[in-house]
Amino acid sequence: MKLTPEEIPKELSQGKLTVTVVGLGWMGLPLACLFAEAGAKVLGVDKNQKLVEKINRGETTIDEPRLPQLIAKHVSSGRLKALDSVEKAASTSDVVIVTVPTLVDAQKQADYSILESSCREIGRGLLPGALVILMSTVAPNVTEGFVKPTLEKNSGLIAGEDFGLAYSPIRAMGGRALKDIQEYKKVVGGFDQASLKAASAVLSTIVKAGLIETSNLKTAEAAKIFETVYRDLNIALANELGLYCERAGIDYFEAMQAANTQPYSHLHSPGIGVGGHCLPLYPYMLQTEAQSLGLKLKLIKAGRRINDEMPRHVARLASSGLRQVGRSLTRAKVTVLGISYRANVKETRYSPAIELIDALRRRGSRVIVYDPKFIYTEIKTMGYDSEATFETAVSEAECVILTVGHDEFRNIDPRNLAALTARGCVVVDAASVLDPKAVKKAGLVYRGVGRGVWTS
């Protein structure tokens, strides 16, 4: 904060500034590598000692393109180092970036306990003149109403006088985090003008697409929450219309494609629900904040309920198909293809496939899980039965459920699937990757989310 905004990029690129990234998860570790690539001395902090040790050996902990090379490069050069003490890192840092998880509890209320703990430790080590940038997703007013007083109480310093404080949400997805962080515009809000300009200067060293400076912290916080809620509600709308199409004997996808030729219609595809760390959680954070203001966000709550119900609906589609051939879910061999929450990503956080598997098990099914993004022993470690190959996973299956559109699943030939599975096998396509006509032509029973035409 003692440097001008014009001086900061130069000092950082020359390695004269130390940047600490607190939380080395799916977004924190790529951020740390990007700052090291920009020239900064970077300290990455995480409570997971095994993760810290692995990074310090130059090894990656995340399935992210380009990340292994960047970690190896910057650990070897000494520009990137991992440690497990937040206070120690903060006590030697000019910039502290916070990317720890923010969660919801069992009552669907925002849970900032990890963030609170991290801020206490940052405060104990915070240097006068340092800049703190919160990047974890939070509801409006959390940075100023929660993070700021926690930092001040534990540091004895005053925001805006002794240290800078800014908020800049991460707008990226796992599997393309490095690309997204650099190529999406970065939203930035500051506690005061000096904090805003300092944070923008720091972030300009890693963001190519430019910055969007908001008038205050709450607006920056709202921007991230709003974009998440927007997507969650659009998926919920698609899912609800898909449910209607199943009952009405309409192919949702044909109707969607026709509707979307209208320039203002942007209908999404229905499916098994939503997963990942963002969509299942962040709408609830906004609800928690709204409740504190005496406001109920009814539409947002309804959208969450619809999306949360979809895994159980997919299980009901499987049951319907099995009834058609005189079977039931009880004791049926069901192969679930895909445990990732999103196509072509090795990540299971809040995956709706997990809720589906649990629902099938409760109904007495013998469930086999196969996902080409995971070694079968990794799936077994999660507590699920698995097989090493696609062929052995679907062998003699009475029902096959596709949950996610991995490229490998899009190449499935229904005729080969029919040859491997039990006679009269039911295929439930919750990812819309197979041609319903081809599936039925191969002699398989078809069910699909939103595919009312093909379920009779």
N, C-alpha and C positions, 0 to 999 in steps of 0.2 A: 504493500500500500504506500510505501515511501517512493516508489517509482512512478513516473508518468505512464499513462496508457501506451504512449509511443515507445517508451523504453522497455516495457515488459517483454514483448516478443523477442527482441534482440537479446536481452539478458537470458531468457529461457533457452533460446536456440544455442547459446554459447555454454550451456550447462552451469550457469551461475545461479539458477533458481532450483530449489528442491521442491518437487511436487509429491505429495503423499496421496495415495488412493486407498481409502478405507473400504474394504469389501472386495475380494478378488473373485467374484462370481462371473456370470455370463456377460456382464457389461463392465464390471470393474477391471478385470484383467485386460480386455482389449483396450480400454481407456489408458491403463498404465503403459501398455506397449506403444500406443500412439503418442503419448507425451514423451516417452523415451526416444521414439523415432524423430520427434520434433527437436530433440537435443537436450531436454531437461534431465536432471538427475531425479530418478523416480524411486520412491519407497512404496511398495505395495504391502498392505496390512490385512491379515486375516487371522481369525481365531483358530482356524483349522491348521494345526501344526504340521500334519502330513502334507497338506496342500502347500504350505510355506516351504517345506523341505524340497518338495518336488519342483517347485518353480525355481528355487535356488540351484537346483541341478540342471536348469535349462530345459525342463520338461513341461509340456503343456498339460493342463487339467481339463480343458474344454475342447469339444469338437467344433472348431471354428476355422474356416479357411484362412491361411496365411499366419495364423497365430503361432503355431509351433516354430516357424522360422524367426518371427520377431522375438519371441521369448529367448530362444537360443542365442540370437544375435546380441541382445541387450544385456542379458545376464553375463554372457562371456565378456562383453566390453566393460562391465561394471556399472553401466548406466541404470540397470534395473536390479533392485534387491527386494526380497520379500522378508517380512518379519511379522511377529505375532503380537507386538505391543503397540497399540494405538498411541498411547501417551508418549512413548519413546520416539515414534515417528513424527508426531506433531511437534515435539520439542526441537526438531531440527529442520522444520519445513516452512517454506514461504507460502505455499498454497496447499490447502487440505481439501480434497474432494471426497465426498461421502456418497457411497453407492451401496449401502447395506440394504438388505431386504426389508420391506414394509409389508405387513400381513394383515389378515383379519382373524378374529378369534372365533370360537365355536358359536357365538351369538351373532356373527356377521358384523361385528363392530371393528373399527380400525384398531390395529395393534402396532404401536410404534415403540415397543419395548426394546427392540434391538437398536433402533435409531437413538433412543434415549441413552442407552448404555454407551454407545459409540460417542455421543456428544459429551457425555460426562468425561470420558477418557481424553477426548480431543481437548476439552477445556482445561484439563489438568496440565496438558503439555503445550497449550497454545502460546505462541510468541506474539508480543506486541508488533503490530505492523503486518501480521499474516492475513491471508484471505481464505475464508471458508466458503466452498461452493457445495451446496446440497444438490445431489442429482437423483436421489431416491424419489420415487413417486409418492407424493403426499397430497392430502386435500388442501384447499385454500386456507391460509392462515396458520399452517403448521410451522413453516419456517420462522415467521415472526413471533407467533404466539407460543411456540413450544421449543424449537431448536435454539432460537436466540437467547431466551432466559436460561436455558440449560448450559449453554456455552459461557454466558456471563457469570453465572453462579459458580461454576467450577474453575474459571480462569481468573476471576477478579477484574476482568477487562470489560470494556463497554463497546458494543457494536457501533460502528460509525465513527467512533473516536479512537479506539485502540486496535480494532481489527475490522476487516471488511467481511460482509456477509451477502451471499447471492444464492439464487436458485436457478438451476438450468436442467430441466428434465432430459433424460436419455430417450431418444426417439429411434429405437433400433430393435431388431428382432434377432434372436439366436440363430446362428447359421449364416448371418450376414452382418454381424455387429460392426466389424471394422469398416465395411463399406457404408453402412447406414450412418454411423457416427460422423463420417467425413462428408457424406454427400447429401444428408438432409439438413435443412436450415436448423440452426440451434436457437431455441428460445431461451432468453436470459432475462431475469429480473433481479434487481438489487435492493438492499435495504436503504441505501442512499445512492446518490449519483456517483460518488467515488467508487463504491463497491460495484455498481453496474459496469462502469467503464473499465475497472481493473479485471473483472471477470470476463468481459468481452475480449479484452486484450489477451488474456490467458487462453481462452477457448479458440481464438482466431488462429492459433498455432496448429490446431489439429482439424479444424472444420473448414472444408473447401467451399461449401455452398453458401456461406454467409450466416449472419446472426440476425435474430429478431429481438430487439430490445423492448421489453414491456415497461409500462409506466410504474409498476410496483411488483412486489413479490407475489401477491395473491393472484394477479392476472397470469403470471407465468405458471403458477401451480395449477390454476384452473385450465389452462390450455392443454396440459398433458392429460388431466382427468377427463376433460370434455372429448378429446379425440378418442380416448378409449371407450367411453360411454357411447359415443356415436357408432363405433364399429360393433359393440356388443348389442345395441338395440337393432341395428340393421340385420345382424345375424339372427336375432330373436324373431324379427319380422319374417325373414325367409323361412325359419323353422315353423312358425305358426301357419304361414301360408302353405308350407309343405304338408303339414298335418291335415289341413283342409283338403288339399288336392288328393291325398290318399283316400279320404272318405268320399270325395266327389267324383272319383274316377278321372282325374286330370293329371297329365304329366306336367309337373311344376316347371321342369326345365324347358319344355317347349314354350309354356306360357311366359316364363321369365325372359327367354331370348326374344320373344315377340314384344314384350312390354319394354324391354331395354333398348329397343330401336327408337323409342321416344327419348329425346335428349335429356329430360329431367328425371328419367327413371333409371335407377342404379340398383336394382334388386340383387341381393347376394344369393349364394347357393346354400341350401339347407344341409344339415349333416348331423353328426353325433353330438354336437355341442361345441364348446370352446374350452381351450386349455391354455397352458403357459402361465407365467407369473402375473400377467397383466389383466386380461379381460375378466377372469373369474373373481378378481379381488378389488380392483380399483373402483368399480361402481359402488361397492359397499363402503369404501372410504368416503366417497362423496356423500353417501347417505348418512354416515355417522356425523359428518360436519353439518349437513342440513338439519338433522335432528336437534343439534345443539342450538340451531336458530329457530326451532319450532316449526320446521317445514318437513313434510313427507314427500319424497320423490316417487310418486306412485308408478309412473311409466318405467322408470329405471328398475324398480323392484320387480315389476311384472316381466320385464325383459330377462332379468337374471333368473327368475323362476322358470321361464320357458326354456332357456338354454340349459339350466341345471337338470331339467327333466328329460332331455333328449337321450342320454345313455339308456335310461329305463325304457324309453319308447323303442329304441333299437332292439332291446331284448324282447319287447312285445312283438316286434316284426318277426324276429326269429321264431318265437313261439307260434305265431300265426302260420308261418311257412311249414313248420314241422307238423302242425295239426292237419294241414292239407294232405300230407302223406301218411297220416295215421300215427305220428310220433308225438313226443312231448320233449320239453327241455330237460325233464328229469331223466338222468342217466344218459342223455344224448352226448355224443362226442362233438364238441363245438370248437372249431379252430378260429381264433381271433387273429386276424392279420393286421398288425400294427398296434404298438403301444405308445409310440411317440404322440405328442399332442398336435404336431403339425407336420405336413409333408416334407420329407427329405431333411429332417432335423433329428438328431439323436438327443432327445430331451423328453422327459416324462412328467415334468412338474404340472400338477393339476390336469393331467391328461384325462379326457372323458372316457377313454378306453379302459382306464382302471375302474371307474364306476360301473361300466358295462360288465367287466369281468366279475366284479363283486356281485352284481345282480344275477348273472348267469349261475354263479356258484350257489347263491341263495336258493335258486330254483332247482339245484341238484345236478347241473350239467358238469360233464367232465371237460374242462377247458384246457386247450393247448394254445399257447401264445407264441406267435412268430413275428419277428420284425427284422428285416435285413440290415437295419442300422445298428443292431446289437448282436453281439456274440450270444449264442443261446445260453451259455453259462451265466451271462450277466442277467438275463431274464429270470433264470432259475434263482439267482441270488435275491431277486426282488420277491420271490415267493411264489412264482408261477411255473407250471409245467411248460416245457418248451422242447423243441427239436432243432437239430443243427441245420436242416435244409427245409426249403419250402415243400418239397415233395413228401418228406416224412411228416411234416407238420400237418398237411391236409390229408394224408393217407387215411382212407376209410372214415373221413369226417362226415357226420350227418348234417352238419350245418357249418358254413364258412361265413364269417362276418368280416368285411373290409371296413376298417375304421379311419384310415388316413390314406391320402393319395400319393404315397411314395412312387417314384418313377418305376420301381421294380413291379409294383402292383398294377400299374397301368398297362404293362406288357403281358399280363396274364391272358392266356388263350383259354376261353371257356371250355373248349373241347378237351384240352389237357386236364383241366380241373375236373371235368366230368369223369375222365378215365381214372383219376387218382382217388376220388372221393367215393363214399358209399352210394349205392343206387338211390336215386330220388333225393340227392343232397339239396339242401336249401342254401342259396347264396343271398346274403343280406348285404347290399352295397350301400353303406352309410357314407361313403366318400365319393360316390358318383364317378367311379373310374371305369366301370364296365358297361358295355352296350347291352341293355336289357333284352333286346331281340336275340342277340348272339348267345346270351346265357340261356334263354328259354329254348333256343334251337338246339343247344348242346344237350338238352334233356334235363337241365337243372331247374329247380323251383326258384323263382326270383322274387325278392322283396327289395325295395329301395326307398330311402327317405324322400318323400314327395312324389313318388312314382305311382300314383293311383291307377294309371292305365294298366300297369303290369302286375298288380297284386291280386287280381281276381282269378 
